[in-house]
Amino acid sequence: MLLDRSGQGKVYPLINRRRFQQMDVLEGLNVLVTISGKKDKLRVYYLSWLRNKILHNDPEVEKKQGWTTVGDLEGCVHYKVVKYERIKFLVIALKNSVEVYAWAPKPYHKFMAFKSFGELVHKPLLVDLTVEEGQRLKVIYGSCAGFHAVDVDSGSVYDIYLPTHIQCSIKPHAIIILPNTDGMELLVCYEDEGVYVNTYGRITKDVVLQWGEMPTSVAYIRSNQTMGWGEKAIEIRSVETGHLDGVFMHKRAQRLKFLCERNDKVFFASVRSGGSSQVYFMTLGRTSLLSW
């Protein structure tokens, strides 16, 4: 559905009877990237086709198929779109592998296969791509055992951080590539904490980011802060130090999931099994979050 925030808040249905796990709008490419459907395929919808479902003013667009799949990928778990110079990469976590695609402009106008890393020891649950010193591409991924890296050129896989103080499996929340570090330093968040490491697995700060409670979702926002959505409160912390910058208490316990950041607003939704969800947003101030 599309929520038109410019007018009376009208909601337009776009695609029916299809479950969506993740989505990102790439305005410059005129596409909406999604993990969707019963088989968790990676589908790309064309924004012009979606817009025409509302306006119905372009019969030529209406005749065309509005979406395409990325390769033959099924069972997608997570993806990340990463821009490097003029290239947009799409790095995808599947059940036992990681795939890297690159956007090919017209006449192709689609994501095409670039690299594939199969039979990984640890099942990827979360994935990102960093460019070290503007040259070396590395896939960073999180699993139930910790965080790992894949050198894109050589294909070598190694561990970045394994939280050995936790005996059971972990839930990775976020991989944050720290600004002004040439793509070499990370904040990796899991369970109710986060640690600072570099892409070779060395601890870079003797600091552990500690959330007040177990978050259901963690995200980096452009104010150089990280947000954690817990059942009791939303916490905002400095990415550089992990210190608490602000906290917003809920009126009642609820599970919330980060959606996206657009302009000066952060959007997130309530997570309800089998029921309808509500979408919320917070307005970002110059130094802190002002209202929601």
C-alpha positions as CSV (number, residue, x, y, z in Angstrom):
1,M,0.0,0.0,0.0
2,L,1.0,3.6,-0.5
3,L,0.3,6.2,2.2
4,D,0.0,9.6,0.7
5,R,1.4,11.9,3.4
6,S,1.0,15.1,1.3
7,G,-2.8,15.3,1.6
8,Q,-5.4,13.7,3.8
9,G,-3.4,10.6,4.5
10,K,-5.2,8.5,1.9
11,V,-4.0,4.9,1.5
12,Y,-3.8,3.4,-2.0
13,P,-3.7,-0.4,-2.5
14,L,-0.9,-1.4,-4.8
15,I,-0.2,-5.2,-4.6
16,N,-2.6,-7.7,-3.0
17,R,-2.1,-11.1,-1.5
18,R,1.7,-11.0,-1.3
19,R,3.7,-11.0,1.8
20,F,6.7,-8.5,2.0
21,Q,9.6,-9.2,4.3
22,Q,11.8,-6.2,3.3
23,M,11.7,-3.4,0.8
24,D,13.7,-0.3,-0.4
25,V,12.8,2.4,-2.8
26,L,15.6,3.4,-5.2
27,E,14.3,6.5,-6.8
28,G,17.3,7.0,-9.1
29,L,16.8,3.6,-10.7
30,N,13.0,3.8,-10.8
31,V,12.6,0.6,-8.8
32,L,11.4,-0.9,-5.5
33,V,13.5,-3.8,-4.3
34,T,11.7,-6.4,-2.2
35,I,11.9,-9.8,-0.6
36,S,8.4,-11.1,-1.1
37,G,6.0,-14.0,-1.7
38,K,5.7,-17.4,-0.2
39,K,9.1,-18.4,-1.5
40,D,10.9,-15.2,-0.4
41,K,12.1,-14.3,-3.8
42,L,13.9,-11.1,-4.6
43,R,11.6,-9.1,-6.8
44,V,12.1,-5.6,-8.3
45,Y,9.0,-3.5,-9.0
46,Y,9.1,-0.6,-11.3
47,L,8.0,2.7,-9.7
48,S,6.4,3.9,-12.9
49,W,4.2,0.8,-13.0
50,L,3.2,1.3,-9.3
51,R,2.5,5.0,-9.9
52,N,0.2,4.1,-12.8
53,K,-1.8,1.8,-10.6
54,I,-2.8,5.0,-8.7
55,L,-3.1,7.5,-11.5
56,H,-4.1,5.2,-14.4
57,N,-2.8,7.8,-16.9
58,D,-0.3,5.8,-19.0
59,P,-1.8,2.9,-21.0
60,E,1.6,1.9,-22.3
61,V,2.9,1.3,-18.8
62,E,-0.2,-0.6,-17.9
63,K,0.5,-3.2,-20.6
64,K,3.9,-4.0,-19.3
65,Q,4.8,-6.4,-16.6
66,G,5.4,-4.4,-13.5
67,W,8.1,-6.5,-11.8
68,T,10.9,-8.9,-12.4
69,T,12.9,-11.3,-10.3
70,V,16.6,-11.0,-9.5
71,G,18.1,-14.2,-10.9
72,D,16.4,-17.3,-9.7
73,L,16.9,-16.6,-6.0
74,E,14.5,-18.1,-3.5
75,G,14.7,-18.3,0.3
76,C,16.2,-14.8,0.6
77,V,16.8,-13.8,4.2
78,H,18.1,-10.2,4.0
79,Y,19.7,-7.9,1.4
80,K,21.5,-4.5,1.4
81,V,21.9,-2.0,-1.4
82,V,25.4,-0.4,-1.4
83,K,26.7,2.4,-3.6
84,Y,30.3,2.3,-4.6
85,E,31.4,5.2,-6.9
86,R,28.8,4.9,-9.8
87,I,27.9,1.3,-9.2
88,K,25.0,0.0,-7.0
89,F,25.6,-3.4,-5.5
90,L,22.9,-5.6,-4.2
91,V,24.3,-8.1,-1.6
92,I,21.9,-10.9,-0.6
93,A,21.8,-13.4,2.2
94,L,20.3,-16.8,1.4
95,K,19.9,-19.9,3.5
96,N,23.5,-21.1,3.1
97,S,25.1,-18.5,0.7
98,V,25.7,-14.9,-0.1
99,E,25.1,-13.5,-3.6
100,V,26.4,-10.1,-4.9
101,Y,24.6,-8.5,-7.9
102,A,25.5,-5.2,-9.6
103,W,23.1,-2.8,-11.3
104,A,23.5,-2.8,-15.1
105,P,22.1,0.4,-16.7
106,K,20.1,0.6,-20.0
107,P,19.7,-1.3,-22.2
108,Y,19.7,-4.0,-19.5
109,H,18.2,-1.9,-16.6
110,K,18.4,-4.7,-14.1
111,F,20.6,-6.3,-11.4
112,M,23.1,-8.8,-12.8
113,A,25.1,-11.5,-11.1
114,F,28.5,-10.4,-10.0
115,K,29.8,-12.8,-7.3
116,S,28.6,-15.9,-5.4
117,F,29.8,-17.4,-2.1
118,G,28.2,-20.7,-1.4
119,E,28.3,-23.4,1.3
120,L,29.0,-21.0,4.1
121,V,29.6,-22.7,7.5
122,H,27.4,-20.2,9.3
123,K,24.0,-19.4,7.9
124,P,23.8,-15.7,7.0
125,L,21.0,-13.8,8.7
126,L,22.2,-10.2,8.1
127,V,24.4,-8.9,5.3
128,D,26.3,-5.7,4.3
129,L,29.1,-4.7,1.9
130,T,32.0,-2.4,2.7
131,V,34.7,-0.9,0.6
132,E,38.0,-0.8,2.4
133,E,40.1,2.3,1.5
134,G,38.1,2.8,-1.7
135,Q,39.5,-0.4,-3.2
136,R,38.7,-3.7,-1.6
137,L,35.2,-5.1,-1.4
138,K,34.2,-7.2,1.6
139,V,30.9,-8.8,2.4
140,I,30.2,-8.6,6.2
141,Y,27.5,-10.9,7.5
142,G,25.9,-11.8,10.8
143,S,24.8,-15.3,11.9
144,C,23.6,-17.0,15.0
145,A,27.3,-17.6,15.9
146,G,28.6,-14.0,15.4
147,F,29.9,-11.9,12.6
148,H,32.0,-12.9,9.6
149,A,33.6,-11.4,6.5
150,V,34.1,-12.6,2.9
151,D,36.9,-11.1,0.7
152,V,35.1,-10.5,-2.6
153,D,38.2,-10.9,-4.7
154,S,39.7,-14.0,-3.1
155,G,36.5,-15.6,-1.7
156,S,38.2,-16.3,1.6
157,V,35.8,-16.4,4.6
158,Y,36.9,-15.5,8.2
159,D,35.3,-14.6,11.5
160,I,35.2,-10.9,12.6
161,Y,33.6,-11.3,16.0
162,L,32.3,-14.3,17.9
163,P,30.7,-13.5,21.3
164,T,32.1,-16.4,23.2
165,H,30.7,-15.2,26.5
166,I,27.2,-16.1,25.2
167,Q,26.8,-19.9,25.3
168,C,23.7,-20.2,23.1
169,S,23.0,-18.8,19.6
170,I,22.7,-15.0,19.2
171,K,20.4,-12.7,17.2
172,P,22.4,-10.2,15.1
173,H,20.6,-6.9,14.8
174,A,22.8,-4.5,12.8
175,I,26.1,-4.1,11.0
176,I,27.1,-0.4,11.1
177,I,30.0,0.7,9.0
178,L,31.4,3.7,11.0
179,P,31.9,7.0,9.1
180,N,35.3,8.4,8.4
181,T,37.1,5.0,8.8
182,D,37.7,4.2,5.1
183,G,35.2,1.4,5.4
184,M,37.5,-0.4,7.9
185,E,35.7,-0.1,11.3
186,L,32.3,-1.5,12.3
187,L,29.8,-1.4,15.2
188,V,28.2,-4.8,15.2
189,C,25.0,-5.1,17.3
190,Y,23.5,-8.4,18.6
191,E,21.3,-9.4,21.5
192,D,21.3,-6.4,23.9
193,E,24.9,-5.1,23.1
194,G,27.2,-4.0,20.4
195,V,31.0,-4.1,20.0
196,Y,33.5,-2.0,17.9
197,V,35.7,-4.1,15.6
198,N,37.6,-3.6,12.3
199,T,37.1,-5.7,9.2
200,Y,40.0,-8.0,10.2
201,G,38.5,-8.9,13.5
202,R,40.4,-6.7,15.9
203,I,38.6,-4.9,18.7
204,T,39.0,-1.2,18.1
205,K,37.4,0.3,21.2
206,D,37.4,-0.9,24.7
207,V,33.7,-0.1,24.9
208,V,30.6,-2.2,24.8
209,L,27.4,-0.5,23.7
210,Q,24.8,-1.7,26.2
211,W,21.0,-1.4,25.5
212,G,18.7,-0.9,28.4
213,E,16.6,-3.9,27.2
214,M,16.7,-6.4,24.4
215,P,15.8,-4.5,21.2
216,T,13.6,-6.0,18.5
217,S,15.2,-3.7,15.9
218,V,18.4,-1.6,15.6
219,A,19.3,0.9,12.9
220,Y,21.9,3.6,12.1
221,I,20.5,7.1,11.4
222,R,22.2,9.9,9.6
223,S,22.6,12.0,12.7
224,N,25.5,9.6,13.5
225,Q,23.3,7.8,16.1
226,T,21.9,4.4,16.4
227,M,18.4,3.6,17.5
228,G,17.2,0.6,19.3
229,W,13.5,-0.3,19.5
230,G,12.6,-2.2,22.7
231,E,9.3,-3.3,24.1
232,K,9.4,-0.7,26.8
233,A,11.2,2.2,25.1
234,I,13.1,3.5,22.1
235,E,16.8,4.3,22.9
236,I,19.0,6.7,20.9
237,R,22.7,6.2,21.3
238,S,25.9,7.8,20.0
239,V,27.5,5.6,17.3
240,E,31.0,6.8,18.3
241,T,30.7,6.1,22.1
242,G,27.6,4.1,22.7
243,H,26.4,6.7,25.2
244,L,22.7,7.2,25.7
245,D,21.5,10.4,23.9
246,G,17.8,10.0,24.5
247,V,15.0,7.6,25.5
248,F,11.3,7.6,24.7
249,M,9.1,5.4,26.9
250,H,6.1,3.5,25.4
251,K,2.7,3.9,27.0
252,R,2.3,0.1,26.7
253,A,4.7,-2.7,25.8
254,Q,5.0,-3.3,22.0
255,R,7.3,-4.8,19.5
256,L,8.5,-2.3,16.9
257,K,10.5,-2.7,13.7
258,F,12.6,-0.1,11.8
259,L,11.3,0.7,8.3
260,C,13.4,3.5,6.8
261,E,14.7,7.0,7.2
262,R,13.5,9.7,4.9
263,N,14.6,13.4,5.0
264,D,14.1,14.4,8.7
265,K,11.9,11.5,9.7
266,V,12.5,7.9,10.9
267,F,9.6,5.4,10.1
268,F,8.9,2.2,12.0
269,A,6.0,-0.2,12.5
270,S,4.5,-2.3,15.2
271,V,5.0,-6.0,14.8
272,R,1.9,-8.1,15.3
273,S,1.5,-11.7,14.4
274,G,-1.6,-12.3,12.2
275,G,-3.0,-8.8,12.8
276,S,-2.8,-5.3,11.3
277,S,0.3,-3.2,12.0
278,Q,0.6,0.5,12.7
279,V,3.2,2.8,11.1
280,Y,4.8,5.5,13.2
281,F,7.4,8.2,12.5
282,M,9.7,10.4,14.6
283,T,10.9,13.8,13.5
284,L,14.6,14.4,13.7
285,G,15.9,17.6,15.2
286,R,19.4,19.0,14.6
287,T,20.8,17.4,17.7
288,S,18.1,15.0,18.8
289,L,14.7,13.4,18.1
290,L,12.0,15.8,18.7
291,S,8.6,14.2,18.4
292,W,6.6,11.1,17.3
